[in-house]
Amino acid sequence: MTIRSFSLKHFPSDPPASDFQIAGSIEWHSHILSFSYTLLGPVAELALPAPAEQPSRKKSLWEETCFEVFLGVKNSPRYWEFNISPAGHWNVYRFNAYRQGMEEEPSITSLPMNIDRRSEALRLSVRIGLEHIFPGDQALEAAVSAVIKTIQGTMTCWALVHPGQRADFHRRDSFIIDL
């Protein structure tokens, strides 16, 4: 079992991030991926979509407040992007290499999650079996990130590291969590 805690940093050239903090954990055990985020701060300042009565697969979730996990097989260019909206909507994409061959992952038809909204905290967690994507004992590496939008329309990008001149969550040198 591998459990890793994380704390995200906003991209240095983004506007000031107010009093927000984003932390969480990611776990990989017996082909089950579990991850959780806790965003602390004045949640009322965020542009959050209303909770969906029936969460579903949606495109372009990163254009609003969105939490993301990137998962790749070590020493392989292939990777997967998990997008989670605070509304409960989600999507999972697979890539053949850096930003190449993007397709929705057809083997994932739902993304079970829990979302808890409070005045000073937003928490969400996901737990999903991935044995159909990673059938063997493969060494995995992950990146964790978030896009946060305020009610004024300001967007900030958050990640474990920001290795480039611009925010780019797809860079494999940002997949720094070994699972």
N, C-alpha and C positions, 0 to 999 in steps of 0.2 A: 504494500500500500504506500502511495506517495501523496502526501498532502503538503502543499506549499501555500504560505501566506504571501500576500502582496499589498503594496501601497502604490497608487498611481500618482504621477506628476503631470501637471499641465504643461503643454508645449511652451517653451520659454518666450516665444514671440506672440503668443496669444494674449488677449486682454487679461488684466488681473482676474483671478478666479474667485474673488470674494472670499468668503470664509468656508469654502467647500473642501472636504477631504473625501477621497475614495480609497477604500481598502477592501480586502476580501480574501478568499482562499480558492484554490483549485486542487482537485483530487482525482487521481486515476487509479482505479483498483478493479481487477477482474473485468476489464472491458467496460467499466462504468465510469463515465466522466461526470463529476459534480463540481460546480463552481458557484460562488456566491459573491455578491457585491454589497457593500454598505456605503452609501453616500451620506455623509454628515454635513449639515449646514442648513441655511434657510431655504427649505424646499419650495416655499411659496414664490421665490424668485426665479424658479425654473419653469420653462415651457414644457409641461408634461401633458401628454395626451391622456384623455379620460380612459379609465379602465374599460377594456373591451368585454362585452358580454360573452362573446365567442371569439377568443383569440385565434388568429389564423396566420398562415404564411403570408408575408407581405414583402414587397420589394422596396429598396431605397430607404430602409429604416435609419441609416446613418445620416440622413438629411435632417433629422430631429434628434432629441435626446435618445441615445442608444448605447447599450453595453455590448462589448464584443470580446470574443475569445477566438484566437487563431491557434490551430493545432496542426502540427506537421510531423511526419516521420523523420527521425534524425537521418541525415545524409541522403535525403531525397528532396527534390524540388516541389513535390506535391504537398498541398496543405488545404485545410478547411477553415472557413470563417463562419462563426456562429454569431448572429445578430439578435439582440433581445431588446424589445421596446418596453418601457414601463407600463404601457397599455396592455401588455401580454402578447402582442404580435411578435413574430419571430421569422427568421430565415436561416438556412444553412447553405453555404456555397462551397463548391470544391474548385480548386485551381490545379492545373498541371504544373505550373511554375509561376514565378513572380508575376502577378496580375495577368496571367495567360490562361485561356480556356475556362473562364468563369462559367459555371453551371450550377443551378440549384441541385443540391444533393437529393436525388429521388428516394433513397433508402430511408430518409428521415421524413416521416409524415406528421409528426407532432413533436413539440418540445415542451415537456412537462416542467412547469415552473411555479414558484410561489413569489408573490409580490406583496410587500407591506409598505404602505405609505404613511408617514407621520409628518408632523410639522417641522421636525428637525432631522429627519432621517428617511431615506428610501432604501429598502432592502429587497434584493431579489436573489433567488437561488434556482438552479437548474440541476436536474439529475437525469442522465440518459445513458442507455446501453448503446455501445458502439461496436459490438462484436462483428457486425456486417461490414464495417469500414476498416477496422483494424483486427483481422481475424487471429493473428498470432501474437507472440510476445515481442512487440516492436518497441524500440526506444522512441519515445515521443518528446517533442519540445513544444512549448506554448508561449504565446504572447497574450497579454490581457490589456484591454483598452476601453475607452469610453469617449463618446461625443456628448457634450453637455450644451444645451441651448437654454438661454435665459428668456424671460418674458420680454426683454428688450430686443431679442433676436440675436444676441451675441452668441457665437459658437466657440467652444473651447475643446481642444483635443487633449486627452489624458492617456498616458501609457506608462509602462514600467520604465522604459528608456525611450529617448528620442534621438536616434543615431544620425539622422539626416538634417539637411538645411530646412526641410519642411516636414510637417507631420505626415507620416506614412506608416500606417499600421501593418502593411504587407511585407515590409522588409524582413528578411529572415534573420538579420543580425539583431532584431528586436525580439525574437523567439528565445528568450533567455531562461525560461523555466523548464528544467528537465523533469519529465514524468516517467 
